[in-house]
Every structure is written in C-alpha cells, then in structure tokens.
Amino acid sequence: MTKERFRVNWAKKTCLTESDLSAAADLMKNGFSFQDALSIAETKENRQTVQAIQLELAQGKEGESILPQYLPKQAAGYFDGFVQYMSMKDTFTAVLAILHSEKKQKEELVKGMLYPSLLFIGVNAGVLLFNAFVFPVMMQMMSSFSYQDTSLQIVQKAVSYTADTVLILLFISIIVIIAALQKKNIVSTYHWIQQRKEDALLVKFASADFIRFYLACMKRGIATKEALTILKDLKQKPLVSEIASQLDASLQEGMAFAEAAEKSTAESALVRIFRIAVYASNCEELMEGYMNMVSRRTEHEIAVYARIVQMFSYSAVAAVIVSVYQVLLMPIQMMQTL
C-alpha cells in the first residue's frame, strides 16, 4: 500500500477509539482471538468500523496489515512498529500503555501551565487596554484641573513599552518554538540545544520519551537490538528515533551498552541509569524508577514556571493599581497645593 493511498483510506474510514482498543486488548489477554475480541467489543458507535475490519479479515487479509487503517494516526504508527516483533495482544497492550502515559503527561503539562500562561497573556492584554483607554481619560481629567504630574506620564510610558515588548517577544518566541519543533527541524534543534546545554529541557523530554518506548519493549521480552530497531523506525517520534539510532550505531561498532549510552545525546541521569542497569538484574524496575523521577521532576519544573509567570503577572497588576491609586489621591494633592 502506498503512502498516498494509506492517507486516503485514513480520511474515509472511522477509527477505533482508545476505549475500543482497551476492550479488545483485555479480551485477548483472557484468551480470545483478535476477531472474537472485536465481535465482543462491538458497540453501536464502532459497529461500522468493526464490521469493515471483519469483512477484510473474511477476505483472508491479516489483522496486522489492515488494522492500522482503522486506528488514529498516532496509534497506527506505534502499532506498525511493534507488531513486527510482538504478538497482536502484546502490541495492543504496548500501544495502549504508551498512549496512556503520553496522555497523562499532556494533562499534567496543561493543568500546570495553562492557568499561569493565560493569566500572563490576559494581564498583559489588560494592561495594554488600560493604558490605551483608561489612562488617557485619567490624564485628561488631571489636565482639566490644571494639575500636572510627570511621574504618571513616566509610568504610562513605561507600562506601555513594557507590555508591548513582552507581547512582541512572546509572539516571536511562539513562532520560533513552533518552527524549531516541527518534525523536519526538531532533530537539528535537539542537537543544537544539547551541544550547548547537555541537560536542557528538550534533552530531558527526549530521554524520557525514549525510555517510555524502550520500557514498553522490555516489558514484553523484546531484546535490546530488536527494541532499538523498532524505535529507530518510529517516524512519529523523531527524537526517540534519533537516540535509538545513536545507541544502535555504537553497538554495531562493538561498544558495550554503557559506552554506547555515554556516547549518545541522552540526558546524564539516564546515562547513569544505563551504566548501573548493565550490572543489575532489575533493569525494568530501574527504568520505572527513572520514569517516576521524570514525573516528579516535571511537576517541580511546572511549579517553578507557574511561580515565575504569576510573579510577573501580579507585578504588572500591582503597577496598574499603584497608578490608579495615585490618580485617586489627586484631589487630596490638589488641596494641599492650594
């Protein structure tokens, strides 16, 4: 099947949901065949998709080859890689475990970063509106009383320039980040950052993502060489593919796994874990420990980000309040000058 045709089929066919996959996987773990599991997991919502799959199975096609057409794009990419080395049952459980882990990570990021980010943008927009519509009226009112206070004019200009600069820099930063993290650019971005700061945020993210997939292979008894082959071909995850390619290339040169990890661009904490894992009997537990550490570290970094952003937001609000307070005190100041 060509890449173009694959995309056309995708656009026309309804996909199985994560819930559908989970139900089928649970049934397959209890001894049901793939076809029987689909029949039992059929619902009103997925009936059309299930019947289409069963029709193709009845025509003699293999489930491994037809199922990706009926999966969400991301899940289909993972499925294609794993199913070459795992049974359908193990492939389902591996894909579901990864999707669940990624979903949890995204929820943590959104939950921790959405409010402070929206607060920051909202405050800056509010400051600009205040400066554009409210401040001029206040200044005119002061002028009508023949009262001049240059400090307020300085504050107005400072607030205006600061808010404008922040929003412009924010807009430029968003454009640069989006461009740098595009699939065609993300590997070169990763190397550029890693060369300047070995444990940068993107390096940590890529290392954790690599272990998420590598651990899924380990739990299902996939050998290191085969696991790296799977991850090298994972086109949906360019950074996972890059780290896997680095490790595989070093192993093919005859290096030990610990040496290969040392030579790779993975973060230093992961390299140390690999070095220990070579001599340990509980490699899987070590990898699980690393993922738990990553989760706690992410929570801490999100909390730090939230505090910094909130500090700047509240500072901007404080500056506006001080300015308004000065205007409210204007009558008293005028009486003192009489």
C-alpha positions as CSV (number, residue, x, y, z in Angstrom):
1,M,0.0,0.0,0.0
2,T,1.5,3.4,-1.0
3,K,1.8,6.2,1.4
4,E,-0.7,8.3,-0.6
5,R,-3.3,5.5,-0.6
6,F,-2.8,5.0,3.1
7,R,-3.7,8.6,3.7
8,V,-6.8,8.4,1.5
9,N,-8.1,5.3,3.3
10,W,-7.5,7.1,6.6
11,A,-9.5,10.1,5.7
12,K,-12.5,7.9,4.7
13,K,-12.6,5.3,7.5
14,T,-13.8,5.7,11.0
15,C,-11.1,4.9,13.6
16,L,-11.4,2.7,16.6
17,T,-11.1,4.7,19.8
18,E,-8.6,4.1,22.7
19,S,-11.6,2.6,24.6
20,D,-12.3,0.1,21.8
21,L,-8.6,-1.0,21.7
22,S,-8.6,-1.3,25.5
23,A,-11.7,-3.6,25.5
24,A,-10.2,-5.8,22.7
25,A,-6.8,-6.0,24.5
26,D,-8.5,-7.1,27.7
27,L,-10.4,-9.8,25.9
28,M,-7.3,-11.0,24.0
29,K,-5.4,-11.2,27.3
30,N,-8.0,-13.6,28.5
31,G,-7.6,-16.0,25.6
32,F,-9.9,-14.6,22.9
33,S,-8.7,-14.3,19.3
34,F,-8.5,-10.9,17.7
35,Q,-11.6,-11.5,15.6
36,D,-13.6,-12.7,18.5
37,A,-12.4,-9.9,20.7
38,L,-13.6,-7.4,18.1
39,S,-17.0,-9.0,17.9
40,I,-17.5,-8.9,21.6
41,A,-16.2,-5.3,21.9
42,E,-18.6,-4.1,19.2
43,T,-20.8,-1.3,20.2
44,K,-23.3,1.0,18.4
45,E,-20.6,3.6,18.0
46,N,-18.0,1.4,16.5
47,R,-20.2,-1.1,14.6
48,Q,-19.4,0.2,11.2
49,T,-15.6,0.1,11.8
50,V,-15.7,-3.4,13.4
51,Q,-17.8,-4.8,10.5
52,A,-15.4,-3.3,8.0
53,I,-12.4,-4.9,9.7
54,Q,-14.2,-8.3,9.9
55,L,-15.1,-8.1,6.2
56,E,-11.4,-7.7,5.3
57,L,-10.5,-10.5,7.7
58,A,-13.0,-12.7,6.0
59,Q,-11.3,-12.0,2.7
60,G,-8.1,-13.5,4.1
61,K,-6.2,-10.4,5.0
62,E,-4.0,-10.4,8.0
63,G,-5.2,-8.3,11.0
64,E,-1.6,-6.8,11.3
65,S,-1.8,-5.3,7.9
66,I,-5.3,-3.9,7.9
67,L,-5.8,-2.7,11.4
68,P,-3.5,0.5,11.1
69,Q,-6.1,1.9,8.6
70,Y,-8.7,1.8,11.4
71,L,-6.5,3.4,14.2
72,P,-5.9,7.0,15.0
73,K,-2.7,8.2,13.2
74,Q,-0.5,8.2,16.2
75,A,-1.6,4.8,17.4
76,A,-1.3,3.4,13.9
77,G,2.4,4.5,13.8
78,Y,3.2,2.8,17.1
79,F,1.2,-0.3,16.1
80,D,3.2,-0.7,12.8
81,G,6.5,-0.7,14.6
82,F,5.6,-3.0,17.5
83,V,3.6,-5.6,15.6
84,Q,6.6,-6.7,13.6
85,Y,8.2,-8.1,16.8
86,M,5.2,-8.7,19.1
87,S,2.0,-10.6,19.1
88,M,-1.2,-8.7,18.5
89,K,-2.0,-8.9,22.2
90,D,1.3,-7.5,23.3
91,T,1.2,-4.9,20.6
92,F,-2.2,-3.7,21.8
93,T,-1.1,-3.5,25.4
94,A,2.2,-1.7,24.5
95,V,0.4,0.9,22.3
96,L,-2.3,1.5,25.0
97,A,0.4,1.8,27.8
98,I,2.3,4.4,25.7
99,L,-0.9,6.3,24.8
100,H,-2.0,6.4,28.4
101,S,1.4,7.6,29.6
102,E,1.5,10.3,26.9
103,K,-2.0,11.4,27.8
104,K,-1.1,11.7,31.4
105,Q,2.0,13.7,30.7
106,K,0.0,16.1,28.5
107,E,-2.7,16.5,31.1
108,E,-0.1,17.4,33.7
109,L,1.5,19.9,31.5
110,V,-1.8,21.5,30.5
111,K,-3.1,21.5,34.1
112,G,0.1,23.1,35.5
113,M,0.9,25.6,32.7
114,L,-2.4,26.6,31.2
115,Y,-3.7,28.9,34.1
116,P,-0.4,30.8,34.6
117,S,0.1,31.2,30.9
118,L,-3.4,32.5,30.3
119,L,-3.1,34.7,33.3
120,F,0.1,36.2,31.9
121,I,-1.3,36.9,28.5
122,G,-4.6,38.2,30.0
123,V,-2.8,40.6,32.3
124,N,-0.6,42.0,29.6
125,A,-3.6,42.4,27.3
126,G,-5.5,44.1,30.1
127,V,-2.6,46.4,30.8
128,L,-2.5,47.5,27.2
129,L,-6.2,48.1,27.1
130,F,-6.0,50.1,30.4
131,N,-3.1,52.1,29.0
132,A,-4.9,52.8,25.7
133,F,-8.4,53.7,27.1
134,V,-8.4,54.4,30.8
135,F,-5.1,56.1,31.4
136,P,-5.6,58.8,28.8
137,V,-9.0,59.7,30.3
138,M,-7.4,59.9,33.7
139,M,-4.6,62.2,32.4
140,Q,-7.2,64.4,30.7
141,M,-9.1,64.7,33.9
142,M,-5.9,65.8,35.7
143,S,-5.2,68.4,32.9
144,S,-8.7,69.8,33.3
145,F,-7.8,70.7,36.9
146,S,-4.6,72.3,35.7
147,Y,-2.7,69.6,37.6
148,Q,0.4,68.1,36.2
149,D,2.2,65.1,37.5
150,T,5.1,63.9,35.3
151,S,5.5,60.7,37.3
152,L,2.2,59.4,36.0
153,Q,3.3,60.1,32.4
154,I,6.5,58.2,33.0
155,V,4.6,55.3,34.5
156,Q,2.2,55.3,31.5
157,K,5.1,55.2,29.0
158,A,6.9,52.6,31.0
159,V,3.9,50.3,31.3
160,S,3.1,50.8,27.6
161,Y,6.6,50.0,26.4
162,T,6.9,47.0,28.8
163,A,3.6,45.4,27.8
164,D,4.3,46.0,24.1
165,T,7.7,44.5,24.3
166,V,6.6,41.5,26.3
167,L,3.8,40.6,23.9
168,I,6.0,41.1,20.9
169,L,8.7,38.9,22.4
170,L,6.1,36.3,23.3
171,F,4.7,36.3,19.8
172,I,8.2,35.9,18.3
173,S,9.1,33.2,20.8
174,I,6.0,31.2,20.0
175,I,6.7,31.4,16.2
176,V,10.4,30.4,16.7
177,I,9.5,27.5,19.1
178,I,6.8,26.1,16.7
179,A,9.2,26.3,13.7
180,A,12.0,24.7,15.7
181,L,9.8,21.8,17.0
182,Q,8.5,20.9,13.5
183,K,9.3,17.3,12.7
184,K,11.7,18.3,9.9
185,N,13.6,20.6,12.3
186,I,13.3,19.1,15.7
187,V,16.4,16.8,15.4
188,S,18.7,19.6,14.4
189,T,17.1,21.8,17.1
190,Y,17.7,19.0,19.6
191,H,21.4,18.7,18.7
192,W,21.9,22.5,18.7
193,I,20.5,22.7,22.2
194,Q,22.2,19.6,23.5
195,Q,25.6,20.8,22.4
196,R,25.1,24.0,24.4
197,K,23.4,22.5,27.5
198,E,23.6,18.7,27.9
199,D,20.6,18.5,30.3
200,A,18.3,21.1,28.7
201,L,14.6,20.7,28.9
202,L,14.3,19.3,25.4
203,V,17.0,16.7,26.1
204,K,15.3,15.6,29.3
205,F,12.0,15.3,27.4
206,A,13.5,13.3,24.6
207,S,15.3,10.9,27.0
208,A,12.0,10.3,28.9
209,D,10.2,9.7,25.7
210,F,12.8,7.2,24.6
211,I,12.5,5.3,27.9
212,R,8.7,5.2,27.6
213,F,9.0,3.2,24.4
214,Y,12.1,1.2,25.4
215,L,10.4,0.2,28.6
216,A,7.3,-1.0,26.6
217,C,9.6,-3.3,24.6
218,M,11.4,-4.6,27.8
219,K,8.2,-5.5,29.5
220,R,7.3,-7.7,26.5
221,G,10.6,-9.5,26.3
222,I,11.9,-7.7,23.3
223,A,15.7,-7.9,23.1
224,T,17.7,-4.7,23.1
225,K,18.8,-5.0,19.4
226,E,15.2,-5.6,18.3
227,A,13.9,-2.8,20.6
228,L,16.3,-0.3,19.0
229,T,15.3,-1.4,15.6
230,I,11.6,-0.7,16.4
231,L,12.4,2.7,17.9
232,K,14.7,3.7,15.0
233,D,11.8,3.3,12.6
234,L,9.4,5.3,14.8
235,K,8.8,8.2,12.5
236,Q,6.2,9.8,14.7
237,K,8.9,10.4,17.3
238,P,12.0,11.8,15.6
239,L,13.9,12.3,18.9
240,V,13.2,8.7,20.1
241,S,14.3,7.5,16.7
242,E,17.5,9.7,16.9
243,I,18.6,8.3,20.3
244,A,17.8,4.8,19.3
245,S,19.9,5.3,16.1
246,Q,22.8,6.6,18.1
247,L,22.7,3.6,20.5
248,D,22.4,1.1,17.7
249,A,25.2,2.6,15.7
250,S,27.5,2.5,18.7
251,L,26.6,-1.1,19.5
252,Q,27.3,-2.1,15.9
253,E,30.8,-0.6,16.3
254,G,31.3,-3.1,19.1
255,M,30.8,-0.8,22.1
256,A,29.2,-2.1,25.3
257,F,25.8,-0.7,26.1
258,A,27.1,1.5,28.9
259,E,29.7,3.0,26.5
260,A,27.0,3.5,23.8
261,A,24.8,5.3,26.3
262,E,27.7,7.5,27.3
263,K,28.3,8.5,23.7
264,S,24.7,9.2,23.0
265,T,22.9,12.6,23.5
266,A,20.6,11.3,26.2
267,E,20.5,13.2,29.5
268,S,23.1,12.4,32.1
269,A,20.7,10.9,34.6
270,L,19.6,8.3,32.0
271,V,23.2,7.6,31.1
272,R,24.0,6.8,34.7
273,I,20.9,4.5,35.0
274,F,22.1,2.6,31.9
275,R,25.5,2.3,33.4
276,I,24.0,0.8,36.5
277,A,21.5,-1.4,34.6
278,V,24.2,-3.3,32.8
279,Y,25.2,-4.9,36.1
280,A,21.7,-5.1,37.7
281,S,19.1,-7.9,37.4
282,N,16.1,-5.5,37.8
283,C,16.6,-3.3,34.7
284,E,12.9,-2.9,34.3
285,E,12.5,-1.5,37.8
286,L,15.3,0.9,37.2
287,M,13.6,2.2,34.1
288,E,10.3,2.5,36.0
289,G,12.2,4.5,38.7
290,Y,13.6,6.8,36.1
291,M,10.1,7.5,34.7
292,N,8.8,8.2,38.2
293,M,11.7,10.6,38.8
294,V,10.9,12.3,35.5
295,S,7.2,12.7,36.5
296,R,8.2,14.3,39.9
297,R,10.8,16.5,38.1
298,T,8.2,17.6,35.6
299,E,5.8,18.6,38.4
300,H,8.6,20.6,40.1
301,E,9.6,22.4,36.9
302,I,5.9,23.2,36.1
303,A,5.5,24.6,39.7
304,V,8.6,26.8,39.2
305,Y,7.3,28.0,35.8
306,A,3.9,28.8,37.4
307,R,5.5,30.8,40.2
308,I,7.7,32.9,37.9
309,V,4.9,33.7,35.5
310,Q,2.5,34.5,38.3
311,M,5.1,36.8,39.8
312,F,5.4,38.8,36.6
313,S,1.7,38.9,36.2
314,Y,1.0,40.1,39.7
315,S,3.8,42.7,39.3
316,A,2.0,44.1,36.3
317,V,-1.3,44.2,38.1
318,A,0.4,45.9,41.1
319,A,1.9,48.6,38.8
320,V,-1.6,49.4,37.4
321,I,-3.1,49.5,40.9
322,V,-0.4,51.9,42.1
323,S,-1.1,54.2,39.1
324,V,-4.8,54.2,39.7
325,Y,-4.2,54.9,43.4
326,Q,-2.1,57.9,42.6
327,V,-4.9,59.3,40.5
328,L,-7.4,58.7,43.2
329,L,-5.2,60.6,45.6
330,M,-5.1,63.5,43.1
331,P,-7.9,65.6,44.9
332,I,-6.0,65.5,48.2
333,Q,-2.8,66.5,46.5
334,M,-4.5,69.4,44.8
335,M,-6.0,70.6,48.1
336,Q,-2.5,70.6,49.6
337,T,-1.2,72.8,46.9
338,L,-3.9,75.5,47.4
